[in-house]
């Protein structure tokens, strides 16, 4: 967790604002990954 998000698990559990920041970042990364995956899939299936 610390390497990926710059925060340790203990702080993640204790600090609500940090947890929100991490989860928003995860959501953005997930959406971006889905978009990239769809673009690659379209290129393969053309």
C-alpha angles and dihedrals in degrees: 000000000000093000095048100039107017094241132096122238092248092056090043090058096045103041115064096191091053090049090053091049092051093046093048089051091049091050092051092048090049093051092046090050091051091051093049091047091051091049092051091046091052091051092050094048097048 
